[in-house]
Amino acid sequence: MAQRKRLLVVASRNHKKIEEIQAILQDLPFQVISIGELGDFPEVVEDGETFTDNARKKAVQAMTWVKELVVADDSGLEVDALDGAPGVHSARFAAEEGKRSTDEANNAKLLRLLADVPPEKRGAQFRCVIALAVPEGPVHFAEGICRGTIGFEPRGSQGFGYDPLFIVPELGKTFAELGPELKNGISHRARALAGLKQLLEQYQNP
């Protein structure tokens, strides 16, 4: 008899992010769905000072709505030459200049700010913090970091966000050139989800 899967709600409407999480957690007995499949809930304002603050707020707020296990993440790019920016503002980086924050606009701003920075000083890292909110229980956290460098032009057509600019030195390719299977094995979110997998073991039974 097949084991009934417990619902695991992801507090995101980003389809690529949902697919990435589903792929990484596919061997666990959970039915991973987007919060958008359960109702038309309002967006949570991400006004925290850290990735942990934002992940906690999103997970707890969504959990109060759906009364299920909820996973929320906050992640972003931290560039050494920019003192850790864009950080928690990664998704809305270009909006600080009054522009609409699209991936293209954010990447263009980053390249502009790093135009005179030489290759050896273009170090950066993607950081991901995942919060797991448990109904009538605690909030758990897992974190993942992936180091790399920022290229001088976008490369690759896969991935999203800053993926076309983020180069993994040992592979010589950007995240956007790796393809989902390889990226999902080494990314910051994959490393955070590895920690989440361990946390989820105690909540597998419906």
Secondary structure, DSSP 8 states (H G I E B T S, - for coil): -----EEEEES---HHHHHHHHHHTTTSSEEEEEGGGT----------SSHHHHHHHHHHHHHHHH-SEEEEEEEEEEEGGGTT-BGGGGGGTGGGGTS---HHHHHHHHHHHTTT--GGG-EEEEEEEEEEE-TTS-EEEEEEEEEEEE-SS---SSS-TTTTTEEETTTTEEHHHH-HHHHHHHSHHHHHHHHHHHHHGGG---
